[in-house]
């Protein structure tokens, strides 16, 4: 059984890798590994309520999980990022879960990474 017909978004899979610079230090670079097909779902009402109760009525610090699904043989790791080139949305993988039945799907619990404004750019 395959879930290929349910995957509706092609996203870039990115991973941070440490490389040495010429002064002996390390530079962390974000590298594009490949494009993969995923389905990113909205968090459930229960997940949103649980995230809110952890930080109080002001939801600014709420860490709401977005479940994402892909093929079971994809090489995805914690802290990888999924970037949708069509919308610019970025999701960071916080955890991975394989179902009890093999070869069906790979579930990734992700958090939405909000873009930050660039300060001091050209006006």
C-alpha distance (Angstrom), angle and dihedral (degrees) to the residues before:
residue distance angle dihedral
X1 . . .
X2 3.78 . .
X3 3.79 133.2 .
X4 3.82 95.1 -156.2
X5 3.81 92.0 114.8
X6 3.85 89.9 58.4
X7 3.80 96.7 52.9
X8 3.80 106.0 99.6
X9 3.83 107.9 167.8
X10 3.77 131.8 61.5
X11 3.80 109.5 -148.9
X12 3.77 135.8 174.4
X13 3.80 116.1 -109.2
X14 3.81 111.8 -141.0
X15 3.79 131.1 -174.7
X16 3.80 131.1 -172.6
X17 3.79 112.9 -126.9
X18 3.79 128.2 -175.8
X19 3.80 115.5 -130.5
X20 3.79 129.8 179.1
X21 3.78 119.9 -108.5
X22 3.81 125.3 -150.6
X23 3.82 92.9 -95.1
X24 3.80 95.0 59.4
X25 3.80 95.7 -100.6
X26 3.77 131.2 114.0
X27 3.77 128.3 -107.1
X28 3.79 119.9 -162.0
X29 3.79 110.2 -140.1
X30 3.79 128.1 -171.2
X31 3.80 107.3 -133.4
X32 3.79 128.4 -167.7
X33 3.81 107.1 -130.1
X34 3.81 101.4 180.0
X35 3.80 143.4 -57.5
X36 3.81 118.7 -85.0
X37 3.80 135.1 -176.0
X38 3.82 115.8 -117.0
X39 3.76 143.3 162.9
X40 3.82 113.5 -136.2
X41 3.79 113.7 -163.2
X42 3.78 129.6 -160.5
X43 3.81 116.8 -107.3
X44 3.79 114.0 -97.4
X45 3.80 122.0 -111.1
X46 3.81 89.6 -107.0
X47 3.81 91.7 53.0
X48 3.82 91.2 49.6
X49 3.82 92.0 49.3
X50 3.81 92.2 48.0
X51 3.81 90.9 49.2
X52 3.80 91.0 50.0
X53 3.81 95.5 47.5
X54 3.79 89.2 55.3
X55 3.81 91.9 61.6
X56 3.81 103.2 26.7
X57 3.81 128.6 -117.3
X58 3.82 93.2 -39.5
X59 3.81 102.1 79.3
X60 3.80 95.6 -165.4
X61 3.80 93.1 110.9
X62 3.80 97.2 38.4
X63 3.80 114.0 131.5
X64 3.80 102.6 -153.0
X65 3.81 116.2 -172.9
X66 3.80 119.7 -131.0
X67 3.81 110.1 -158.9
X68 3.80 113.0 -140.0
X69 3.80 127.4 -174.1
X70 3.79 132.5 -156.6
X71 3.80 141.0 156.9
X72 3.84 113.4 -53.9
X73 3.82 94.7 -122.3
X74 3.83 96.6 55.9
X75 3.82 114.8 120.6
X76 3.81 101.0 -127.4
X77 3.80 123.7 153.5
X78 3.80 136.7 -170.2
X79 3.83 112.7 -79.2
X80 3.81 92.8 24.0
X81 3.80 113.3 133.2
X82 3.78 130.2 -133.2
X83 3.81 113.3 -151.9
X84 3.78 122.9 -170.4
X85 3.82 107.0 -148.3
X86 3.82 91.7 -161.6
X87 3.82 95.7 57.6
X88 3.81 103.7 16.8
X89 3.82 90.7 -125.6
X90 3.81 115.8 151.2
X91 3.81 124.9 -160.0
X92 3.83 123.4 -171.2
X93 3.82 117.0 -146.8
X94 3.82 109.7 -124.2
X95 3.79 99.6 172.6
X96 3.81 142.9 -1.8
X97 3.78 129.4 -138.2
X98 3.78 128.6 -174.2
X99 3.81 117.5 -162.0
X100 3.78 121.2 -112.5
X101 3.79 88.6 -110.5
X102 3.83 111.2 67.6
X103 3.80 126.8 -122.9
X104 3.80 98.7 20.6
X105 3.83 107.0 101.7
X106 3.78 146.0 -40.4
X107 3.80 115.0 -122.9
X108 3.79 118.3 -152.1
X109 3.80 120.3 -167.5
X110 3.79 104.2 -147.6
X111 3.78 138.6 -179.5
X112 3.78 122.8 -142.1
X113 3.81 112.0 -113.6
X114 3.78 108.9 -145.5
X115 3.77 116.0 -142.3
X116 3.78 116.1 -116.7
X117 3.79 124.9 -140.3
X118 3.78 114.6 -108.8
X119 3.79 110.3 -122.3
X120 3.78 120.9 -150.8
X121 3.79 96.9 21.4
X122 3.78 124.4 142.3
X123 3.80 113.3 -69.1
